[in-house]
Amino acid sequence: MTTFHEVFSPYLTTTEVLKQLDTSFIQIHRSYIINSRYVINLGNNNVTVTDSHEEIINLPIGRTFQQSVKQKLRRL
């Protein structure tokens, strides 16, 4: 898990972590939860986000999450 100030590894599943976050966070892959406020672009199979250092990162969207991710991001 990466924040503006630190990087750490919680002993929680992504589902448990997601339950503790607000609605701006979206699970896009079994290993990735992103803050939708930092999404730059939504592709067919990937999401482009910026990090706290304003670096651009491309992340894959898992097959099981594709439909829900696209619906949630289009609402924003």
Secondary structure in CASP SS format (residue, H / E / C, confidence):
PFRMAT SS
TARGET T0000
AUTHOR 0000-0000-0000
METHOD secondary structure of the structure
MODEL  1
M C 1.00
T E 1.00
T C 1.00
F C 1.00
H C 1.00
E C 1.00
V E 1.00
F C 1.00
S C 1.00
P C 1.00
Y C 1.00
L C 1.00
T C 1.00
T H 1.00
T H 1.00
E H 1.00
V H 1.00
L H 1.00
K H 1.00
Q H 1.00
L C 1.00
D C 1.00
T C 1.00
S C 1.00
F E 1.00
I E 1.00
Q E 1.00
I E 1.00
H E 1.00
R C 1.00
S C 1.00
Y E 1.00
I E 1.00
I E 1.00
N E 1.00
S H 1.00
R H 1.00
Y H 1.00
V E 1.00
I E 1.00
N E 1.00
L E 1.00
G C 1.00
N C 1.00
N C 1.00
N E 1.00
V E 1.00
T E 1.00
V E 1.00
T E 1.00
D C 1.00
S C 1.00
H C 1.00
E C 1.00
E C 1.00
I E 1.00
I E 1.00
N E 1.00
L E 1.00
P E 1.00
I C 1.00
G C 1.00
R H 1.00
T H 1.00
F H 1.00
Q H 1.00
Q H 1.00
S H 1.00
V H 1.00
K H 1.00
Q H 1.00
K H 1.00
L H 1.00
R H 1.00
R C 1.00
L C 1.00
END
